[in-house]
Amino acid sequence: MRMGEIELLKRIERMLPPPGRGVALGLGDDCAIFRPAGSRDDLLFTTDLMLEDVHFLRDTHPAGAVGWKTLARGLSDIAAMGGQPRFCLLSLAIAPWTDDKWINGFYRGLLELARRTGVTLAGGDLGHAERLAADIVVCGSVPRGQALRRDGARPGDAIWVSGRLGGAALGLASRRGAAWRKHLQPEPRVALGRFLRSRVHASACMDLSDGLSLDLHRLCLASGVAAELDAVPVFRGATLEQALNGGDDYELLFTARAGATVPESFQGAPLERIGTVRRGRAGRVLFGGRPLEPRGYDHLRPH
Amino acid sequence: MRMGEIELLKRIERMLPPPGRGVALGLGDDCAIFRPAGSRDDLLFTTDLMLEDVHFLRDTHPAGAVGWKTLARGLSDIAAMGGQPRFCLLSLAIAPWTDDKWINGFYRGLLELARRTGVTLAGGDLGHAERLAADIVVCGSVPRGQALRRDGARPGDAIWVSGRLGGAALGLASRRGAAWRKHLQPEPRVALGRFLRSRVHASACMDLSDGLSLDLHRLCLASGVAAELDAVPVFRGATLEQALNGGDDYELLFTARAGATVPESFQGAPLERIGTVRRGRAGRVLFGGRPLEPRGYDHLRPH
């Protein structure tokens, strides 16, 4: 298989000079980390594209849900690093089919989630394109040096996940019920991310945007470890395939020292132990004793 | 005429709650301003779209120039507020025609300008789209409370501009010589912006991205003033129409108290006094005694 995004990121990384003054973490995690001079907080930055015909379809996705999900994708990255979201910027390229009603609905959905999470829409850019394209930038803050990262998992750590997986993939296939709502309006796990940072002291964390098999592979690559998967909590009605390889769930995948106290649930979302970090080839994942291929959604792999 | 972008921004502003904690300036200036807790600096944020068939054409614009200009657009916004650029994030949606050579050229152009201006590429997002779309986010820093803004012009202030205008429009039409280079690889006036903030104490500043007539109108609207234009420095070979209404020059438009000392040039760019801020209907601009219509490039006006 072709690992388009990982390969391209590696190529770009080789072209880069070392990070500049104040930039603590560059490419390769959910957010970039910036340390303002004299500040007691680090700032987290993430940018996420929301593209017509790639991330949504104009005929099936209501405008409000597209706006909501545009921001939710960025918030989920801030959640994954244990941050408090602060403000966002939106670049929006409007398509010829977009009318005033659609634009109002889009902003209403986005601003509703912004209100619920205490985020200010602070600026952006506007333009025209053949297909609608939105790019959201979210800035969050985290106490200096305490951001959760992908590269902290150590052999022996337990692997955990929030929620039940495959719901968004099921929803996209069925367009009905709770699974469709999960696909349309995911709830970014912002409070859970802060809890994992400040109380659980998770050793690594990332959000599940591209599917468990690919995202766990990425976390293991970043940490230089292997993993053994024992169980996967499956969304009601979804298949194991959807739970392993379906994208867009925006749950949190995290690791914690073996003795760490993790509650059974957090604000209604179950927290389940799904495996153990192992020594071994970086990125290798076993499930039921056999290698698990990273088959999740890679935006740069031909579909 | 239909003022698409201004109207849409107004509509969005009416939907917004007041700015949140730490966000000093939201929509409506070149950058958003964020004040991190305890920091001696304010942070500036800008996001700019670079869209195929809107901002560049794949057959006429070399990949390196597209990468350079993507970053230059963001840097110019930081320059306009007197900031020091620090890092950038890039969201890139690749089109079906994009090959490895193009992508390498694009990153090489972008990273060359990043190197020259001390900016780190700290992260981003990757995706696919029918036409290539890039969104750049640039973060800059400025001493607390000292960012140059659009809304500080007062009646009696002198109006100034850097460089000669209309070069990028001439270049797009002729695709030859210095004008074409000006269009392809604009030099954002970063050092000039800092100089205007720290030494000239400019009362207002913005960058010329959409043409003098529209951008001066916007500066006057933000400051609640009118303006009288006496002279326009025209790029060699360009028409007055191109100098007044052509976009993409990325020069700085600024105002300063009548007695301020402004040098004749800065790092090779002439600085010319072009008019005076007047009392009057906000946004009204006179040129040679007659009203000047804001005809510059509005990305949301049908072309």
Boltz contact constraints between the chains, C-beta under 6 A:
constraints:
  - contact:
      token1: [A, 5]
      token2: [B, 126]
      max_distance: 6.0
  - contact:
      token1: [A, 15]
      token2: [B, 107]
      max_distance: 6.0
  - contact:
      token1: [A, 15]
      token2: [B, 111]
      max_distance: 6.0
  - contact:
      token1: [A, 19]
      token2: [B, 120]
      max_distance: 6.0
  - contact:
      token1: [A, 20]
      token2: [B, 120]
      max_distance: 6.0
  - contact:
      token1: [A, 23]
      token2: [B, 87]
      max_distance: 6.0
  - contact:
      token1: [A, 23]
      token2: [B, 120]
      max_distance: 6.0
  - contact:
      token1: [A, 23]
      token2: [B, 122]
      max_distance: 6.0
  - contact:
      token1: [A, 26]
      token2: [B, 122]
      max_distance: 6.0
  - contact:
      token1: [A, 27]
      token2: [B, 123]
      max_distance: 6.0
  - contact:
      token1: [A, 32]
      token2: [B, 122]
      max_distance: 6.0
  - contact:
      token1: [A, 32]
      token2: [B, 123]
      max_distance: 6.0
  - contact:
      token1: [A, 36]
      token2: [B, 36]
      max_distance: 6.0
  - contact:
      token1: [A, 36]
      token2: [B, 39]
      max_distance: 6.0
  - contact:
      token1: [A, 37]
      token2: [B, 41]
      max_distance: 6.0
  - contact:
      token1: [A, 38]
      token2: [B, 38]
      max_distance: 6.0
  - contact:
      token1: [A, 38]
      token2: [B, 39]
      max_distance: 6.0
  - contact:
      token1: [A, 38]
      token2: [B, 40]
      max_distance: 6.0
  - contact:
      token1: [A, 39]
      token2: [B, 36]
      max_distance: 6.0
  - contact:
      token1: [A, 39]
      token2: [B, 38]
      max_distance: 6.0
  - contact:
      token1: [A, 39]
      token2: [B, 39]
      max_distance: 6.0
  - contact:
      token1: [A, 40]
      token2: [B, 38]
      max_distance: 6.0
  - contact:
      token1: [A, 41]
      token2: [B, 37]
      max_distance: 6.0
  - contact:
      token1: [A, 45]
      token2: [B, 89]
      max_distance: 6.0
  - contact:
      token1: [A, 47]
      token2: [B, 89]
      max_distance: 6.0
  - contact:
      token1: [A, 47]
      token2: [B, 91]
      max_distance: 6.0
  - contact:
      token1: [A, 47]
      token2: [B, 124]
      max_distance: 6.0
  - contact:
      token1: [A, 47]
      token2: [B, 125]
      max_distance: 6.0
  - contact:
      token1: [A, 47]
      token2: [B, 137]
      max_distance: 6.0
  - contact:
      token1: [A, 48]
      token2: [B, 125]
      max_distance: 6.0
  - contact:
      token1: [A, 49]
      token2: [B, 91]
      max_distance: 6.0
  - contact:
      token1: [A, 49]
      token2: [B, 93]
      max_distance: 6.0
  - contact:
      token1: [A, 49]
      token2: [B, 125]
      max_distance: 6.0
  - contact:
      token1: [A, 49]
      token2: [B, 127]
      max_distance: 6.0
  - contact:
      token1: [A, 51]
      token2: [B, 93]
      max_distance: 6.0
  - contact:
      token1: [A, 51]
      token2: [B, 127]
      max_distance: 6.0
  - contact:
      token1: [A, 51]
      token2: [B, 129]
      max_distance: 6.0
  - contact:
      token1: [A, 54]
      token2: [B, 128]
      max_distance: 6.0
  - contact:
      token1: [A, 87]
      token2: [B, 23]
      max_distance: 6.0
  - contact:
      token1: [A, 89]
      token2: [B, 45]
      max_distance: 6.0
  - contact:
      token1: [A, 89]
      token2: [B, 47]
      max_distance: 6.0
  - contact:
      token1: [A, 91]
      token2: [B, 47]
      max_distance: 6.0
  - contact:
      token1: [A, 91]
      token2: [B, 49]
      max_distance: 6.0
  - contact:
      token1: [A, 91]
      token2: [B, 135]
      max_distance: 6.0
  - contact:
      token1: [A, 93]
      token2: [B, 49]
      max_distance: 6.0
  - contact:
      token1: [A, 93]
      token2: [B, 51]
      max_distance: 6.0
  - contact:
      token1: [A, 107]
      token2: [B, 15]
      max_distance: 6.0
  - contact:
      token1: [A, 111]
      token2: [B, 15]
      max_distance: 6.0
  - contact:
      token1: [A, 120]
      token2: [B, 19]
      max_distance: 6.0
  - contact:
      token1: [A, 120]
      token2: [B, 20]
      max_distance: 6.0
  - contact:
      token1: [A, 120]
      token2: [B, 23]
      max_distance: 6.0
  - contact:
      token1: [A, 122]
      token2: [B, 23]
      max_distance: 6.0
  - contact:
      token1: [A, 122]
      token2: [B, 26]
      max_distance: 6.0
  - contact:
      token1: [A, 122]
      token2: [B, 32]
      max_distance: 6.0
  - contact:
      token1: [A, 123]
      token2: [B, 27]
      max_distance: 6.0
  - contact:
      token1: [A, 123]
      token2: [B, 32]
      max_distance: 6.0
  - contact:
      token1: [A, 124]
      token2: [B, 47]
      max_distance: 6.0
  - contact:
      token1: [A, 125]
      token2: [B, 47]
      max_distance: 6.0
  - contact:
      token1: [A, 125]
      token2: [B, 48]
      max_distance: 6.0
  - contact:
      token1: [A, 125]
      token2: [B, 49]
      max_distance: 6.0
  - contact:
      token1: [A, 126]
      token2: [B, 5]
      max_distance: 6.0
  - contact:
      token1: [A, 126]
      token2: [B, 300]
      max_distance: 6.0
  - contact:
      token1: [A, 127]
      token2: [B, 49]
      max_distance: 6.0
  - contact:
      token1: [A, 127]
      token2: [B, 51]
      max_distance: 6.0
  - contact:
      token1: [A, 127]
      token2: [B, 54]
      max_distance: 6.0
  - contact:
      token1: [A, 127]
      token2: [B, 299]
      max_distance: 6.0
  - contact:
      token1: [A, 128]
      token2: [B, 54]
      max_distance: 6.0
  - contact:
      token1: [A, 129]
      token2: [B, 51]
      max_distance: 6.0
  - contact:
      token1: [A, 130]
      token2: [B, 131]
      max_distance: 6.0
  - contact:
      token1: [A, 131]
      token2: [B, 130]
      max_distance: 6.0
  - contact:
      token1: [A, 133]
      token2: [B, 133]
      max_distance: 6.0
  - contact:
      token1: [A, 135]
      token2: [B, 91]
      max_distance: 6.0
  - contact:
      token1: [A, 135]
      token2: [B, 135]
      max_distance: 6.0
  - contact:
      token1: [A, 137]
      token2: [B, 47]
      max_distance: 6.0
  - contact:
      token1: [A, 137]
      token2: [B, 137]
      max_distance: 6.0
  - contact:
      token1: [A, 299]
      token2: [B, 127]
      max_distance: 6.0
  - contact:
      token1: [A, 300]
      token2: [B, 126]
      max_distance: 6.0
